Amino acid sequence: MENSTAGKLNDWADKFLEYREQLLSLARRNLNPVLSRRVTPEDVVQDTVSSACSKIDFFENRPDVPVYFKLRTILFQTITSLERKHLQARKRDAYKDVEVADDDTTACVRPGWNQFADTVTGPLTNVARIDRYELLKKALDDLPENDRHILEMRHFDGLGNAECASLLKIEPKAASIRYVRALQKLRQKLTEYTEFRP
């Protein structure tokens, strides 16, 4: 029985590592620049895969949800946990750490919701930016899961159409159609919630 469990765990670990490059890219884009003085994207991915291996039931339930999105969820949880540990703990202040090496990974800025909100709703004041964030989050949350997934992959994860198609295991043309339809649904939602017009 133990051999069977170990074999299943190894199979899942191998599957997780198939997404290593996408997870690394996601970690680079979302790692707080201050935190990146202490933690590398590789550290984040390693912790993510380690955590995923302890949550096999999470991956075996809801097989209709792509593995990438479950790993993505764990990666963001990992980053949040690391931020709490390094940036909010009463220890040596990470904000006073000095960078030693000039590494491209430290220049990554979290794209956030506001960048996407700007592309959807147009320029507004800083006060309206907060409203835009909440509006966009509500509209995205109200979309069907498949539509939300494709928008998150394209706009937040920085993936191209071919990469999205590969991760979703569909044809590139189907991924493109899904993306356009998801954008249309998002605009409809925004129109319902506000006076916004595309």
Buried (B, 14 or more C-beta within 10 A) or exposed (E): EEEEEEEEEEEBBEEBEEBBEBBBBBBBBBBBEBBBBBBBBBBBBBBBBEBBBEEBEBBEEEEEBBBBBBBBBBBBEBBEEBBEBBBEEEEEEBEEEEEEEEEEBBEBEEBEBEEBBBEBBEEEEEEBBEBBBEBBEEBBEBBEEBBBBBBBBBBBBBBEBEBBBBBBEBEBEEBBEBBEEBBEBBBEBBEEBEEBEE
